[in-house]
Amino acid sequence: MFKKDPLQIIAFQTYGTSNHLYLRGRAIEDESINLEQQGAFKLLFNAWKRFETDEIKNTELRIKVGDDKFFYTKTDKKGYFLINEVVENLETFANTEGWVPLEISYNTKHLKRTIQSDNRFPGNMLIPSKKASFGVISDIDDTILHTGLTSILKWRVLINTLLTSAGKRLPLEGAPEFYHLLHRGKAEQEANPIFYVSHSPWNLYRYLELFLNKNNFPKGPIILRSFPRPFAKKQKGEKPQKHKEIVSILKTYPDLKFILIGDIGEHDPYIYKEVSESFPGRILAIYLRSVNHKKKMLRVKALYDGYKTIPVLLVEHADAVIAHARLHGFIK
């Protein structure tokens, strides 16, 4: 009989408010994936393990806030969980950056197997600091991390994701420095929140989290997506998942304005323009990283031709976007 792997709980970095506890994550077996491992075969094997997970389904979990606040939730059939509770005075548990530390564990009373590791797993929820003057919502793919989404047949996406370790992936030039400038703001001590919203699946969460940490990006909620159901059809007029997530952030913080950062490779230009028009006065600027694709460049330029509502900049180099942000008073 094969020995079962230890259990783990991966809590996704998420966001809430002083009276709204919101956390999502996944309970799965710990197959000890080394995200910095080298070698084509090992990388392919690790990539397979990231997608062929052994989830812990229909299992009760306990979320601890502080020393004496406890909440309970249950994993679904894919091992995912969500806690969405009204709680008072959560800001009292936050650090100076606004992060509330959480502890997640299995409720062993209802667990049918033995836990082979410490039954305490960390989580974090962001409550934007009162010092923040704006927030930033940023794409990841081809905005701060080169993926090859615009390549023919997406072959570069496969090579970069499957055959390159997270620790070896390089950010696009100047991105970490620019994001830290935005995080600090014009006063250089604002703790402006950064939200990373990607079209990548949740299976890549730890991979992307390591990439952001390794390359010294400001810590922020990482919001990915679930795989769509096979053959599932979108409802007429249904918005892309990224659009829904951005709207959710805007509604969660109605008094905070935002800068939107993306690239012209996929849907960002269209989503960002629609969001800025749906939430007048809430978007300070749109920054779109250029990609090497002539037709896409022409379409995006036509989309924003004559658009004077808010500043929009198509970015080729970090120096240009830093100068623009400085000119508009976003950074020092």
C-alpha positions in Angstrom: 0.0 0.0 0.0 1.4 3.4 -1.0 2.1 5.9 1.8 -0.1 9.0 1.5 1.5 12.4 1.2 1.2 14.9 4.1 -1.7 17.4 4.0 -1.2 21.1 3.4 -3.5 24.2 3.1 -2.5 26.9 0.6 -4.1 30.2 1.6 -4.1 32.7 -1.2 -3.1 36.2 -0.3 -6.4 38.1 -0.5 -8.1 41.3 0.6 -10.9 42.5 2.9 -11.9 45.4 5.1 -12.0 46.2 8.8 -15.3 44.4 9.1 -15.1 41.9 6.3 -13.0 38.7 6.6 -12.4 37.2 3.2 -10.0 34.3 2.5 -9.8 31.7 -0.1 -7.4 28.9 -0.7 -7.1 25.1 -1.3 -6.5 22.0 0.8 -4.4 19.4 -1.1 -1.8 16.8 -0.4 1.7 18.1 -0.1 3.7 16.5 -2.9 6.9 18.5 -2.0 7.1 20.4 -5.3 10.4 22.2 -5.6 9.6 25.4 -7.5 13.3 26.2 -8.0 14.3 22.8 -9.3 16.3 22.7 -12.6 16.3 20.1 -15.4 13.7 19.6 -18.1 12.4 16.3 -16.8 12.1 17.5 -13.2 10.5 20.7 -14.3 7.9 18.9 -16.5 7.2 16.4 -13.6 6.7 19.3 -11.2 4.4 21.1 -13.7 2.3 17.9 -14.0 2.1 17.7 -10.2 0.8 21.3 -10.0 -2.1 20.4 -12.2 -2.7 16.8 -11.2 -3.4 17.6 -7.5 -4.9 15.3 -4.8 -7.4 17.6 -3.3 -8.9 17.2 0.2 -12.6 17.6 -0.5 -15.6 18.2 1.6 -13.5 18.7 4.7 -14.0 21.3 7.5 -11.3 23.9 8.1 -10.8 26.3 11.0 -9.6 29.9 10.5 -8.0 31.6 13.5 -7.7 35.4 13.8 -5.7 36.7 16.7 -5.8 34.6 19.8 -9.5 33.8 20.3 -11.5 34.4 17.1 -12.4 31.2 15.2 -14.3 30.7 12.0 -15.2 27.5 10.1 -15.6 26.7 6.5 -15.7 23.6 4.3 -13.7 22.6 1.2 -15.6 21.9 -2.0 -15.1 18.8 -4.3 -11.9 20.3 -5.7 -10.5 21.2 -2.3 -11.1 24.9 -2.6 -12.5 26.9 0.3 -13.9 30.3 0.9 -14.5 32.2 4.2 -16.6 35.3 3.8 -17.7 36.6 7.2 -18.7 39.9 8.8 -16.2 40.6 11.7 -15.7 43.7 13.7 -12.4 45.6 14.2 -10.2 43.4 12.0 -7.8 46.3 11.6 -6.6 45.9 15.2 -4.8 42.7 14.0 -3.2 44.3 11.0 0.5 45.3 10.7 1.7 48.7 9.5 1.2 47.7 5.9 -2.3 46.5 6.5 -1.8 42.7 6.5 -3.8 40.6 8.9 -2.1 37.3 9.8 -4.4 34.3 9.8 -3.9 30.6 10.8 -5.8 27.9 9.0 -6.0 24.3 10.2 -7.9 21.1 9.5 -10.7 20.3 12.0 -9.4 16.9 13.1 -12.7 15.9 14.6 -14.1 15.3 11.1 -10.8 14.3 9.3 -10.7 10.6 8.3 -6.9 10.5 8.0 -3.8 11.4 10.0 -2.0 14.7 9.5 1.7 14.0 9.1 2.8 17.6 9.6 2.0 20.5 11.9 -1.7 21.3 11.5 -1.1 25.1 11.3 -0.9 26.9 7.9 -0.4 30.6 7.5 -2.6 33.0 5.6 -2.8 36.8 5.0 -5.5 39.2 4.3 -4.9 42.9 3.3 -6.8 45.8 4.7 -5.4 48.8 2.8 -3.6 51.2 5.1 -5.3 54.5 5.9 -2.1 56.1 4.6 -2.8 54.9 1.1 -3.7 57.6 -1.4 -4.5 55.1 -4.3 -4.4 51.5 -5.2 -2.8 49.7 -8.1 -4.5 46.8 -10.0 -1.9 45.0 -12.2 -1.9 42.2 -14.6 1.0 39.7 -14.4 1.3 37.9 -17.7 3.4 40.0 -20.2 3.0 43.0 -17.9 5.6 42.2 -15.3 6.4 38.6 -16.4 7.2 37.6 -20.0 5.1 34.6 -20.9 4.8 34.7 -24.7 1.1 35.1 -24.9 1.3 36.8 -28.2 3.5 34.1 -29.8 2.2 31.8 -32.5 0.3 28.8 -31.1 1.3 30.0 -27.6 4.5 27.8 -27.7 6.5 30.3 -25.6 3.9 30.1 -22.9 4.4 26.4 -22.6 8.2 26.7 -22.6 8.3 29.5 -20.1 5.8 27.9 -17.7 6.7 24.2 -18.0 10.5 24.4 -18.6 11.6 27.4 -16.5 11.6 27.4 -12.7 9.8 30.3 -10.9 13.1 31.3 -9.4 14.7 31.7 -12.8 11.9 33.7 -14.4 13.0 37.3 -14.9 10.6 40.3 -14.6 10.2 42.8 -17.4 12.9 45.5 -17.1 12.2 48.1 -14.4 8.9 46.6 -13.2 9.9 45.9 -9.5 11.4 49.3 -9.1 8.3 51.0 -10.6 5.9 49.0 -8.4 7.8 50.0 -5.3 7.6 53.6 -6.3 3.9 53.3 -6.7 3.6 51.4 -3.4 5.4 54.2 -1.5 3.6 57.0 -3.4 4.4 60.7 -3.6 5.0 60.9 0.2 7.2 57.8 0.0 5.4 56.2 3.0 1.8 55.7 1.7 1.6 51.9 1.6 -0.5 52.0 -1.5 -2.0 48.5 -2.1 -1.0 46.5 -5.1 -3.4 43.9 -6.4 -2.1 41.3 -8.9 -4.9 40.0 -11.1 -4.1 37.3 -13.7 -5.8 35.0 -16.1 -3.6 32.2 -14.9 -5.3 29.3 -13.1 -5.0 28.9 -9.3 -2.7 25.9 -9.8 0.0 28.4 -10.6 -0.5 30.4 -7.4 2.6 29.3 -5.6 4.7 29.5 -8.8 3.6 33.2 -9.3 3.9 34.0 -5.6 7.6 32.8 -5.6 8.3 34.8 -8.8 6.9 38.0 -7.1 8.8 37.4 -3.9 12.1 36.4 -5.6 12.1 39.5 -7.7 11.2 41.8 -4.8 7.8 43.0 -6.0 5.6 44.7 -3.3 3.5 42.1 -1.4 -0.1 42.2 -2.6 -3.2 40.0 -3.0 -2.8 37.5 -5.9 -6.0 36.9 -7.7 -6.2 34.1 -10.3 -9.0 32.1 -11.9 -10.5 28.6 -11.8 -10.4 26.4 -14.8 -13.6 26.7 -16.8 -15.8 23.6 -17.0 -15.2 21.5 -20.1 -17.7 22.6 -22.9 -19.2 25.2 -20.6 -20.7 28.1 -22.5 -20.6 31.7 -21.4 -23.8 33.4 -20.8 -24.7 36.2 -23.3 -23.1 39.4 -22.1 -21.1 37.7 -19.4 -17.9 39.6 -18.5 -14.4 38.0 -18.4 -13.3 36.8 -15.0 -10.6 39.5 -14.8 -13.3 42.2 -15.3 -15.3 40.8 -12.5 -12.4 40.7 -10.1 -11.4 44.3 -10.9 -15.0 45.4 -10.3 -15.1 43.5 -7.0 -11.9 45.4 -5.8 -13.4 48.7 -6.8 -16.6 48.0 -5.0 -14.8 46.8 -1.9 -12.9 50.1 -1.6 -15.4 52.8 -2.8 -13.3 55.6 -1.5 -10.0 54.5 -3.1 -8.9 55.5 -6.6 -6.9 53.1 -8.7 -4.2 52.9 -11.4 -4.7 50.1 -13.9 -1.6 48.4 -15.4 -1.7 45.7 -18.1 -0.4 44.9 -21.6 -1.9 45.1 -25.1 -1.4 41.4 -25.8 -4.9 40.2 -24.7 -8.0 41.8 -23.3 -6.6 44.4 -20.8 -7.1 47.5 -23.0 -10.8 46.7 -23.5 -11.5 45.7 -19.9 -9.7 48.7 -18.5 -11.5 51.2 -20.8 -14.9 49.7 -19.9 -14.1 49.7 -16.2 -12.9 53.4 -16.3 -16.2 54.3 -18.0 -18.3 52.3 -15.6 -16.6 53.9 -12.6 -16.2 57.6 -13.5 -13.6 59.4 -11.4 -12.2 56.2 -9.9 -9.4 55.4 -12.3 -6.4 57.8 -12.2 -4.5 56.3 -15.2 -4.1 53.3 -17.4 -0.6 52.0 -18.3 -0.4 49.4 -21.0 2.9 47.7 -21.9 3.5 47.4 -25.6 4.2 44.0 -27.1 5.8 43.0 -30.4 2.7 42.6 -32.4 1.9 45.3 -35.0 -1.8 44.5 -35.5 -2.5 44.5 -31.8 -0.7 47.8 -31.4 -2.8 49.4 -34.1 -6.0 48.1 -32.6 -5.2 49.5 -29.2 -4.1 52.8 -30.5 -7.4 53.1 -32.4 -9.3 52.1 -29.3 -7.9 55.0 -27.3 -7.6 57.5 -30.1 -9.0 60.8 -28.8 -9.7 59.3 -25.4 -9.2 62.2 -23.0 -11.1 61.1 -19.9 -8.0 59.9 -18.0 -4.3 59.6 -18.9 -3.5 56.5 -21.0 0.1 55.5 -21.8 1.4 52.7 -24.0 4.7 51.8 -22.4 7.8 50.5 -24.0 10.4 51.3 -21.3 10.1 51.7 -17.5 11.7 55.2 -17.7 8.8 56.5 -19.7 6.1 55.2 -17.3 8.1 56.4 -14.2 8.4 59.9 -15.7 4.6 59.9 -16.5 3.7 58.8 -13.0 6.0 61.4 -11.5 4.5 64.2 -13.7 1.0 63.3 -12.5 2.0 63.3 -8.9 1.6 59.5 -8.2 5.2 59.1 -7.1 8.1 61.3 -6.0 
